[in-house]
Amino acid sequence: MDAWIAALAAAFCYGVALILTQQGLRFVSPTHGASVSVPTAALFFLVTSLFLVDFGGFDPVAFAVFCAVGLLFPGTVTLLTFVANAHMGPSITGAIGNLTPLFAVLFAILVLAEPLGLAQAAGMLVIIAGVTLLTVSRSSASSSWPLWIILLPLGGAVVRGITQPGIKWGLLFWPDPLAAATAGYIISALLILTVATLQGQGRSGAALTGWRHKTGRKWFMATGLLNGIAALFTYMALGAGKVSIVAPLIATYPLVTLIISAFILRTMVWNMLIGTGVLATVVGVGIILAGA
């Protein structure tokens, strides 16, 4: 699969998953939602990997990288995103998270010595300008939120920016995206369940709270599967193309969230800022694809 196709497929899945997350947060807390979504994806990958992973190509360095990434993504990013989503709504959370390409490309240049083409740089800047306009408008947020909350999705963007070049580096030694996703999600699931248990102050079964809520469980199981598939598409894209192409394309996922919010859920009203932001983002994607 071409890198740009996989990247756009990942963006679509991430955008839908953000909407499902918002629905699930109506019933359970962010931590308990994460304790359902991430283990669900981990179990899916674990079962799938038994049949599809090329264990003959196992490389200890790559495995260590995949596990290290798992401590940050999706575990830490999921917690940051879910909490931000609860305060800011899915559209604003996704828009701020779209600063990821800046950090991803920077780390790719520093760690992988990846060259940055003019088209990729221009497209990335246009996309970031577009999502900045989306961020300025708070019309899609369900309530007001303190300014410091912006640090949560911003922190998630930094973490994603670190992990994308990291995964690409690991795939140089063991070029199996499914193996990367499986190792990372298992580590993240253990991290999330530990956090949920500690948050429950040692109460028995605290990490299972999200599973016990029938409606919340359904939303977050679906969220976990979609985010997991999105991660797999992301790793496939990183294995096939440059970070400077993949990262900006994945960062367009708020477009999916905005379209669903406006036309299906009808929870957002379009305005000039949002319309301009969407147009700029689409133009940025076009510039990157034309350069590729």
KOLLOKOL-243104 format. One record per residue: x, y, z of N, C-alpha, C in turn. Coordinates in steps of 0.02 Angstrom, whole numbers, plus 50000, padded with zeros to 5 digits. Atoms other than C-alpha are relative to their C-alpha. Layout:
residues N
XYZXYZXYZ
...
END
This chain:
residues 292
500424994050000500005000050000500445006350000
499624993850003500645017449955499955003750066
499964996549936501165028250102499425005050007
500524994949993499915042150063499314997150009
500655003349991498445030150050499934997650072
500025002549931498875022050217499935005850049
500034994249955499115039150297499305003050002
500684997350002497415045550239499504995250031
500435004949968496605029350295500065000550077
499904999049928497375031950467499655006350024
500334993849982496725049850469499254999150006
500725001349997494965043850432499814996350064
500155004049940494995030950572500095004150064
499894995749942495725043350697499435005050009
500534995049997494395056150653499354997150026
500615003349976492945043950679500084998050073
499885002249932493735037150838499935005750050
500054994249955493795054750912499275001550016
500724999249988491905056150891499744994750048
500225005449956491625039150972500255001150071
499744998549933492735044351116499565005050036
500434994949970491645059651148499354996950024
500625003449979490105048551154500124995750061
499855004449943490925036251273500125003850064
499844996049941491495049951391499375002650035
500624998249967489665053451429499834995050055
500195005349954489635037351530500554998050049
499455001949956491365033951603500555005249996
499454995249997492925043851650500514998649945
499485001150051494385046151529500454994150015
499555005649983495495033951623499654993449992
500365006350005494155020551633499824998549927
500115001150072493745023251449500624997349967
499365002450028495575020951406500144992850021
499885006849976495615005151512499584994849963
500395004450043494334997951391500295000249929
499824999350071494915004851223500684997149984
499325002250015496785001351232500074992450008
499965007349996496654983351300499604996549945
500385003050055495314979751169500434999449937
499565000050059496514984651030500594995350010
499435004449985497944975451116499814992749990
500235006950008496934959351122499894998449926
500105000950072496444961550939500674998849965
499355000750032498264963750888500354993650022
499685006049975498854949450998499754993849963
500305005850035497654937050917500205000149926
499844999450071497964943650742500744998449986
499285000950010499854943350763500204992649999
499845007249998499844924650799499974996949931
500095002850067499334921850619500375003949945
499754995850054500074936450522500695002950010
499344997149988501684942350605500544995349977
499425003950022503314936450527500514999750058
499565000649942504184930550687500704998049979
499345001750024505624924250581500445006149990
499624993950008506134942250555500115003750065
499944996749934506174946050742500695003250008
499384996449986507484958950789499955003050069
500054997549931507854962950973500025007650005
499974992749999508284981150936499325003049982
500654997650022506664984050842499474998750054
500495001749948505664975050977500065004750059
499894995349944506434986151111499725006949982
500264993550023505995001651008499244999950002
500735000550001504194995750983499725000350071
500235000149930504004992551171500095006950032
499874993349973504785009351215499485004949975
500524995750029503575018051097499344998650035
500625001849967502165008551182499885003450066
500074996249938502515017751344499705006949988
500244993450017502095033851254499374999949957
500565000450047500895028851115499794992849990
500554995249990499495024851123499855001750073
500184999349930499505024051314499975007250025
499974993249974500065041451367499585004749957
500394995850045499305049751213499264999150010
500715001449989497635041251244499745003550062
500224996749938497535047651422499965007649990
500004992850012498005065351369499415002149955
500534998450048496775065151224499314999350031
500655001249970495325057951323499825005550050
500134994849950495495070651464499875006749964
500114993950038495655085051339499334999949965
500645000850035494165078251243499425001550046
500544999049952493105078551400499895007450015
500044992949984493495097051428499865004349939
499984995550057493675104151253499564997849941
500375002650058492655093051136500484997149949
499575003650047493315082250993500325004449946
499734996050055493555095750860500615004150022
499444995949976494665107250963500584995650021
499485004649980495625092651038500394997549939
499675002450060495975085750865500405005349964
499664994650034496445102650795500675001650032
499384998649966497755106150928500494994249992
499575005950010498415088450911500334999849932
499724999950068498765092450730500655003749994
499324997250001500355101350778500524994449999
499555005850001501095083850778500515000249943
499515000050054501895085950605500625004250014
499424995949984503015099850669500524996050039
499555003849957503755088750803500254993749964
499815006150035503755073050695500555001349949
499514998350052504705081250552500665002250032
499404997849965505915089550672500414994150025
499655005849974506345073050756500254995549943
499785004050057506445064350586500645002849971
499394996750026507735077050529500594998750046
499475000749951508725075650690500234992750009
499855007049984508625056750716500154995949937
499935004150061508435049550540500375003549944
499684996050051509305063350444499585000149936
500455000250056507775063550332499975006849966
500044993550034507795077250199499295002549997
500654996950003506355089350195499935003849934
500104996850064505745093850021499595006450006
500354993649999505035110849978499244999050002
500725001350002503305103749938499754997550067
500205002649934503245094050102499995005550052
499974994549951503775109350202499425004949990
500544995350015502525120750114499324997150019
500635003349984501105108250129499884999450075
500055000649928501465105350312499815006750033
500154993449972501445123950350499295002249985
500694998250018499805126450258499514996050043
500445004149958499015111950353499995002650071
499974997449931499615118850519499635006750005
500384993750001498915135950471499254998550001
500715001850002497255127550433499744997650067
500245002649936497135118150596500065005250055
499984994549952497655133750690499365004049997
500644996650007496115142350620499444996050032
500515004349969495085127450676500055000650076
499894999649928495845129150849499745006650028
500214993349976495445147750863499265000250015
500735000049990493585144450847499814994850052
500225004649948492845136751004499274998149992
500725001250009491115135150930499814992750005
500165007149998491255116250927500074997150069
499925002549932491665114551112499335000450036
500645000449965490235109551225499975004950058
499994995449944490775121351365500665003750000
499384996349994492095133951414500534995850036
499475003949969493785127251468500585004650016
499424995849981495305134651558500564999349949
499484999850051496785139451451500514994550008
499485005049989497965126951533499834993249970
500205006350029496945112551461500324998949932
499695000550066497765116451294500654996150003
499365003649993499365108651364499904992449992
500125007250006498545091351361500054997649928
499925002250069498265089351174500675002149970
499344997950025499875099151143500534995050021
499545005249978500815086551249499924993649960
500125005850043499985072751149500325000849932
499694998750065500605080950989500764998950003
499285001049991502395081151056500174992650003
499885007249993502285062751105499934996549932
500085003050066501605057950934500585001849955
499434997850041502985068150854500634996050014
499425004049981504285058050949499934992949974
500105007150014503515041050916500014998349925
500025001650072503285042350727500694998649971
499335001850024505145043550685500284993950037
499775005949963505455030750822499764993549969
500275006050033504315018050741500334998949932
499685000850065505065021450570500704997250008
499335002649987506805018350642499974992650019
500065007149982506235001950721499824995649941
500205003850059505444996350558500584998849951
499415001350041507154997550476500324993350019
499715006249976507674982550581499524994149996
500525005250005506034972850584499415003149964
500504996550040504924978950442499314996650002
500665003049991503284972350511499565004750041
500434995349963501994985750556499554996750051
500445003449952500854973050640500384998150063
499595001549941502264967550755500115006350042
499904993749964502584985750799499385002050038
500634998149967500754988950837499844995350058
500145004849947500584972950939500425001350062
499564998949943502094976051049499825006550036
500164993649970501644994351076499355000050037
500655000049968499834991151118499984995650062
499975004149939500214977251242500315003950057
499684995949948501394988751337499545005650022
500464994649983500145002951329499414997550041
500575002849962498734991751391500204998950073
499765001149931499764986851543500075006650037
499934993449971500155005251574499325002950020
500664997249988498335010551560499664996550059
500325003749946497704996751675500325001650067
499654998149938499025001251803499775006850025
500224993349983498525019551799499294999850027
500705000449978496675015051815499964997150071
499995003249934497055003951966500255004950053
499734995149952498115017352051499515005750011
500494994849994496785030352016499434997950046
500525002749956495565019152107500244999150072
499725000149933496705020352261499994993050030
499935006849975496925001752273499364996150006
500635003849994495084997052267500014994149952
500015006150040494824979552201499595001149937
500364999650063494344979252019499925007049972
500074993150023494584998051995500135000649925
499844999750071495344995051823499454997249956
500545003150038493774985651771499375004349999
500604995849996492575000151804499725001449931
500244998650068492485004751620499664994149968
500285006050029492104986851573499314998550028
500635001649967490654985951696499425004349977
500524995750026489715000251615499854997949929
500165003250064488824992051470500045004849942
500014995250056488535007551362500705002949988
499334997350008490235015251396500484994949971
499565005350026491074998551362499944999349925
500105000850072490304997351189500335005749961
499704994350035490845014951140500764999549999
499275000049997492625012551199500314993849969
499745005750038492834995251126500045001849926
499984997850070492375002650958500555005149989
499474995150005493545017250991500684996749998
499365003549998494965005451034500174996549935
499885003450063494764995250876500165004949944
499864995050052494695010750766500685003250009
499344997149987496205018650850500554995049984
499505005250014497135002150835500114999249925
499945000550073496765000650649500355006249973
499684993850021497275018850629500764999750013
499285000749983498935015150717500344995349951
499715004750047499225000350603500105003249931
499924996350062498905011050449500585005050005
499464995249989500085024050523500684996649992
499365003550003501485011350543500134997449929
499925002150070501175004650368500245005949957
499804994050038501315022350300500725002050016
499324998249981502905025750399500514995149971
499555004950029503665009650335500105000949925
499974999350073503305014650155500215006949976
499864993250023503625033350152500355004250052
499654995549956504475048250231499535002950052
500394996949946503905055750396499725006749977
500224993450022503785072750311499394999749955
500615000950040502415065750198499454997050042
500505003749962501535053950318499705004250056
500244996449941501415065050472499495005549983
500514994950016500515079850389499354997249975
500615002950026499285068550300499584997050057
500365002849943498815059450461499705005650042
500234994349959498625076450545499355003149974
500624997250026497095079950437499384996850030
500585003649974495985068650542499455004450031
500554995949976495025083250622499495001849946
500484998750054494235086050451499434994950003
500515005349994493335069450473499555001550060
500374998449939492835074450650499535005949988
500404994150013492205091450592499404998449955
500545001750046491185084250449499464996050035
500495004049963490355071250561499635004350050
500314995749950490035084250697499495004749969
500434995050031489255096450576499414997049963
500525002550045488255085650457499634993850024
500335006049975487855069650551499755001050072
500214998949931487845073850737499685006850010
500274993249997487415092150705500155003350068
499804997049936488375097450861500475005949989
499544994550014489415110850774499715004449945
500234995150049488995126550678500605002649960
499454997650042490095131250531500045007650003
499904992850004490845148750527500595001349953
499484998250048492125158150423500684997150019
499365002649978493615152750528500064992549986
499995007250011493165134350519500024998549925
499995001150072492795135350333500685001449968
499334998450025494455143850298500514994950022
499545005149975495365131350407499954993549962
500105006050040494595116750314500315000749931
499734998850067495045124450146500764999850001
499274999949996496845127650200500284993050010
499765006849987497025109850264499974995849937
500075003850062496385102450102500535002249950
499494997550045497545113650001500694997450020
499375002649975499005108250111500104992749981
499965007050021498615090050076500164999549926
499875000150072498565093649891500725001749983
499304998150013500275102049896500464994150015
499575005749981501045087149986499954994349950
500105005550048500275074349867500305001849933
499714997950064500805084549716500764999550002
499285000549993502585085349782500244992850004
499815007149996502595066649817499974996549933
END
